[in-house]
Structures are given as C-alpha cells and as structure tokens.
C-alpha cells in the first residue's frame, strides 16, 4: 500500500472541513447543548462536503475532458486509470467510456471523454486518488452523476438551511426544549437523512448487483478508509438523526396527549 502526497492531502482536506464545522459551531452556538452542537456540526460538515468535494466532482464531469485522440503520456498510475476508463470498439476510431451504453455519449459529445481522470488540477487529482478505490469517480457514470446533481443542488442547500434553523432555535432559547418550535427543523432533518441513505444505496447497489467490477478492495486504504469509512459516515449519522427525530416527534405527541387529557379533566 502506497501513501503518497495526494493521499495525505485528501485525508487532511476532509479533516479540515470537519474542523471548520466544529469551529463554526463554537462561534455561532457558544452555549448549545451537546446534541444540538453535534447536529449542527454534522449538517455543516455535510453541506461543505457536498459543495466543495462533490461540487468539484461535478465540475470535473462537465468541464474536464480529453479528446478521443491519443492521450499524452503521463505517470504510469494515471495512465492505468485512464486506460481503465476508456475502451476502443473494433472498427470505431473513437475511444468510449465504459460507463455509457453503446452509441450514448455524455452531453452528446462523441469527440470528448469527460471526468477527473483527464484533468491536472488539484480537485482532479483528489478524485483521481479516490478513483483508485472506485473507478467510476474518475470518469462519468450516469447514475453517480445524477445522484451528485441532487446532492450538490438539493442536499447541500438543505443542510445549510438546517444549520441556520438550529442556530435560530438556539438564539430563541428553544434548543433544550423538546417540541418547542423544533417540529420544522426535525422535518427537514428527516427529509435530508432519508435522502442521504437513499443516495448511498443507489451509489453502491448497481456495483453489488454486478459483482463490483469498479471497486478495488486490494488493500486497507481502499477498502476501509476510502470505501467503508468515507461512505458509511453517510449511513450512521443519518440513521442517528432519524432515531433522534423519532424520539423528539414521539415525545412531542406524548406531551400533546398529556396536555389534552389534563384539559379534559379540567372541563
């Protein structure tokens, strides 16, 4: 297992986003309860990840490309990745992406191969690094791109909205009172958590059903850091949010029922 500069910088960038979310929570929610702070940190980290990392993935998908003419020589590792992301059909001089059906071309461009594998910028290199574990992220897989469009354009703004709702609730002094003005924020957290779980399933279900041809589990870093850790974060935290939402909503209904019974006794 080789850990190079790109690997280290990729891991540090993730830690930097988490640290930024934590410091922001200290600044904007100085007296928040531990659970409220953790919810805020998670949703801000979620939003930053969607906007910066996955936003850069979409930028690579739509703006970074190579023509279907021979690619200039480069490092052996990158050459291997690019070769894995293209194939040549006998009798057809144009290289094609293995992620697209026959006679289908991304954005309708037959003369271009899109994706991070064909870029040289820092975010292209970041996704080239992750594509060592899951090569779909080095090219253009239609399912992944479609999910990431929803993630960046819908889930990211929704996570930021939740952060702002948590901040306003804390300013009003409602952060520690179950059901006090919190129904709206819990509704949106449930919506987002459900969407995150669905997105994770749809990202990997096609791989599982086809024998995982694009996944490389040949070493610890690929399997347990890139594929397991980075992806199951968006399983465990959404499940925890759903559990907390259930507890909060169930408590609010119980409180309402208790008040209703007390009212009946008084009348």
C-alpha positions as CSV (number, residue, x, y, z in Angstrom):
1,X,0.0,0.0,0.0
2,X,1.5,3.3,-1.1
3,X,0.6,6.5,0.7
4,X,1.7,9.5,-1.3
5,X,1.3,13.3,-1.1
6,X,-2.1,13.2,-2.8
7,X,-3.4,10.6,-0.4
8,X,-2.3,12.6,2.7
9,X,-3.7,15.9,1.3
10,X,-7.0,14.2,0.5
11,X,-7.4,12.9,4.1
12,X,-6.3,16.2,5.6
13,X,-8.8,18.1,3.5
14,X,-11.6,16.0,5.0
15,X,-10.3,16.7,8.5
16,X,-10.1,20.4,7.6
17,X,-13.8,20.5,6.7
18,X,-14.7,18.8,10.0
19,X,-12.6,21.2,11.9
20,X,-14.2,24.2,10.1
21,X,-17.6,22.9,11.0
22,X,-16.6,22.4,14.7
23,X,-15.1,25.9,15.0
24,X,-18.1,27.5,13.3
25,X,-20.4,25.7,15.9
26,X,-18.3,27.2,18.7
27,X,-18.7,30.7,17.2
28,X,-22.4,30.6,16.4
29,X,-23.7,28.3,19.1
30,X,-21.4,29.0,22.1
31,X,-23.9,27.7,24.7
32,X,-25.6,24.9,22.8
33,X,-26.3,21.5,24.3
34,X,-24.0,18.7,23.1
35,X,-26.7,17.1,20.9
36,X,-27.6,20.4,19.2
37,X,-23.9,21.1,18.6
38,X,-23.4,17.6,17.2
39,X,-26.4,18.0,14.9
40,X,-25.0,21.4,13.7
41,X,-21.5,20.1,13.1
42,X,-22.8,17.1,11.1
43,X,-25.1,19.2,8.9
44,X,-22.4,21.9,8.3
45,X,-19.8,19.2,7.5
46,X,-22.3,17.5,5.2
47,X,-23.0,20.8,3.4
48,X,-19.3,21.7,3.0
49,X,-18.6,18.2,1.7
50,X,-21.4,18.4,-0.9
51,X,-20.4,21.8,-2.1
52,X,-16.6,21.5,-2.1
53,X,-15.8,17.9,-2.8
54,X,-18.9,16.7,-4.7
55,X,-19.3,20.0,-6.4
56,X,-15.7,19.6,-7.7
57,X,-16.6,16.2,-8.9
58,X,-19.4,17.6,-11.0
59,X,-17.1,20.3,-12.3
60,X,-14.7,17.6,-13.4
61,X,-17.6,15.7,-15.1
62,X,-18.9,18.7,-17.0
63,X,-15.8,20.8,-17.6
64,X,-12.8,18.5,-17.7
65,X,-12.3,16.3,-20.7
66,X,-9.9,14.9,-23.2
67,X,-10.5,14.5,-26.9
68,X,-10.8,11.0,-28.2
69,X,-7.4,11.3,-29.9
70,X,-4.5,9.6,-28.1
71,X,-3.8,11.0,-24.7
72,X,-0.4,12.5,-23.9
73,X,1.9,10.2,-21.8
74,X,1.7,10.7,-18.1
75,X,2.5,8.8,-14.9
76,X,2.1,5.1,-15.0
77,X,-0.6,5.1,-12.3
78,X,-2.7,7.8,-14.1
79,X,-2.2,6.1,-17.4
80,X,-3.5,2.9,-15.9
81,X,-6.6,4.7,-14.6
82,X,-7.3,6.4,-17.9
83,X,-6.9,3.2,-19.8
84,X,-9.4,1.5,-17.4
85,X,-11.9,4.3,-18.2
86,X,-11.7,4.0,-21.9
87,X,-12.0,1.3,-24.5
88,X,-11.9,1.1,-28.2
89,X,-14.7,-0.6,-30.2
90,X,-13.3,-2.6,-33.2
91,X,-13.9,-0.6,-36.4
92,X,-14.6,2.6,-34.4
93,X,-11.6,5.0,-34.2
94,X,-13.2,7.0,-31.2
95,X,-12.4,5.9,-27.7
96,X,-15.5,5.5,-25.5
97,X,-16.4,5.5,-21.8
98,X,-17.1,2.1,-20.3
99,X,-19.8,3.6,-18.1
100,X,-22.1,4.6,-21.1
101,X,-24.3,2.3,-23.2
102,X,-23.4,1.8,-26.8
103,X,-24.0,4.8,-29.0
104,X,-24.6,7.0,-26.0
105,X,-22.2,9.9,-25.4
106,X,-22.1,12.2,-22.3
107,X,-23.6,15.6,-23.2
108,X,-23.9,14.3,-26.8
109,X,-20.2,14.8,-27.5
110,X,-18.7,12.0,-29.4
111,X,-15.3,13.6,-29.6
112,X,-14.7,14.0,-25.8
113,X,-14.1,11.8,-22.8
114,X,-15.2,13.6,-19.6
115,X,-14.0,13.1,-16.0
116,X,-11.4,13.8,-13.3
117,X,-9.0,11.2,-14.9
118,X,-8.3,13.7,-17.7
119,X,-7.6,16.7,-15.5
120,X,-4.4,18.0,-13.9
121,X,-5.8,20.4,-11.3
122,X,-5.9,19.8,-7.5
123,X,-9.5,18.6,-7.5
124,X,-8.9,16.4,-10.5
125,X,-6.1,14.8,-8.6
126,X,-8.3,14.4,-5.5
127,X,-10.8,12.4,-7.5
128,X,-8.1,10.5,-9.3
129,X,-7.0,9.4,-5.8
130,X,-10.5,8.2,-4.8
131,X,-10.9,6.6,-8.2
132,X,-8.2,4.2,-7.2
133,X,-10.8,2.6,-5.0
134,X,-13.9,3.2,-7.2
135,X,-13.0,4.0,-10.7
136,X,-16.5,5.4,-11.5
137,X,-15.4,8.6,-9.9
138,X,-12.6,9.1,-12.4
139,X,-15.0,9.1,-15.3
140,X,-18.6,9.8,-15.9
141,X,-21.1,7.2,-14.6
142,X,-24.6,8.4,-15.3
143,X,-26.1,7.1,-12.1
144,X,-23.4,8.7,-10.0
145,X,-23.6,12.0,-11.8
146,X,-27.4,12.1,-11.5
147,X,-27.2,11.4,-7.8
148,X,-24.5,14.0,-7.3
149,X,-26.5,16.7,-9.1
150,X,-29.2,16.1,-6.5
151,X,-26.6,16.0,-3.7
152,X,-25.0,19.3,-4.6
153,X,-28.0,21.2,-5.8
154,X,-30.6,20.0,-3.2
155,X,-29.0,18.2,-0.2
156,X,-26.2,20.8,0.2
157,X,-28.6,23.8,0.4
158,X,-30.9,21.8,2.6
159,X,-28.1,21.0,5.1
160,X,-27.2,24.7,5.3
161,X,-30.8,25.6,5.9
162,X,-31.0,23.1,8.7
163,X,-27.8,24.7,10.3
164,X,-29.5,28.1,10.1
165,X,-32.7,26.7,11.7
166,X,-30.7,25.2,14.5
167,X,-28.9,28.5,15.1
168,X,-32.1,30.5,15.2
169,X,-33.7,27.9,17.5
170,X,-30.7,28.2,19.9
171,X,-30.9,32.0,19.8
172,X,-34.6,31.9,20.8
173,X,-33.6,29.6,23.7
174,X,-35.6,26.6,22.4
175,X,-32.7,24.2,21.8
176,X,-33.2,22.3,25.0
177,X,-37.0,22.1,25.0
178,X,-38.4,19.1,23.2
179,X,-41.0,20.1,20.6
180,X,-40.7,23.8,21.3
181,X,-40.5,25.3,17.8
182,X,-38.5,22.3,16.7
183,X,-41.0,20.4,14.5
184,X,-40.0,22.2,11.4
185,X,-36.2,21.6,11.7
186,X,-36.8,17.9,12.6
187,X,-39.0,17.5,9.5
188,X,-36.2,18.8,7.2
189,X,-33.6,16.7,9.0
190,X,-35.7,13.6,8.4
191,X,-36.0,14.6,4.7
192,X,-32.3,15.0,4.3
193,X,-31.3,11.9,6.3
194,X,-33.7,9.8,4.2
195,X,-32.3,11.3,1.0
196,X,-28.7,10.6,2.1
197,X,-29.5,6.9,2.8
198,X,-31.2,6.6,-0.5
199,X,-28.3,8.2,-2.3
200,X,-25.8,5.9,-0.6
201,X,-27.8,2.8,-1.5
202,X,-28.2,3.9,-5.2
203,X,-24.5,4.6,-5.4
204,X,-23.4,1.1,-4.4
205,X,-26.4,-1.1,-5.3
206,X,-25.5,-1.3,-9.0
207,X,-22.0,-2.3,-8.1
208,X,-23.2,-5.0,-5.7
209,X,-25.7,-6.4,-8.2
210,X,-23.0,-6.6,-10.9
211,X,-20.2,-8.1,-8.9
212,X,-18.4,-4.8,-8.0
213,X,-16.4,-4.5,-11.2
214,X,-15.3,-0.9,-10.5
215,X,-14.3,-1.4,-6.9
216,X,-10.7,-2.1,-5.8
217,X,-10.5,-3.7,-2.4
218,X,-7.0,-4.9,-2.7
219,X,-5.6,-3.0,0.2
220,X,-6.5,-1.5,3.6
221,X,-6.7,2.1,2.4
222,X,-9.0,1.5,-0.5
223,X,-11.3,-0.8,1.4
224,X,-11.6,0.5,4.9
225,X,-10.8,4.3,4.5
226,X,-12.0,5.3,1.0
227,X,-14.9,2.9,0.5
228,X,-16.0,2.0,4.1
229,X,-15.3,5.0,6.3
230,X,-15.9,7.8,3.8
231,X,-19.2,6.3,2.7
232,X,-20.6,4.8,5.9
233,X,-20.4,8.2,7.6
234,X,-23.5,9.0,5.5
235,X,-25.2,5.9,6.9
236,X,-24.5,6.0,10.6
237,X,-25.2,9.8,11.0
238,X,-28.4,9.8,9.0
239,X,-29.6,6.8,11.0
240,X,-28.8,8.6,14.2
241,X,-30.6,11.7,13.0
242,X,-33.7,9.6,12.2
243,X,-33.6,8.0,15.6
244,X,-33.3,11.4,17.4
245,X,-36.2,12.7,15.2
246,X,-38.3,9.7,16.2
247,X,-37.6,10.3,19.8
248,X,-38.4,14.0,19.5
249,X,-41.6,13.6,17.5
250,X,-42.8,10.8,19.7
251,X,-42.1,12.9,22.8
252,X,-44.0,15.9,21.3
253,X,-47.0,13.7,20.6
254,X,-46.9,12.3,24.1
255,X,-46.7,15.8,25.6
256,X,-49.7,16.9,23.4
257,X,-51.7,13.9,24.5
258,X,-50.9,14.6,28.2
259,X,-52.0,18.2,27.9
260,X,-55.2,17.1,26.1
261,X,-56.0,14.7,28.9
262,X,-55.4,17.4,31.5
263,X,-57.7,19.8,29.6
264,X,-60.4,17.2,29.6
265,X,-60.2,16.7,33.3
266,X,-60.5,20.5,33.9
267,X,-63.5,20.7,31.7
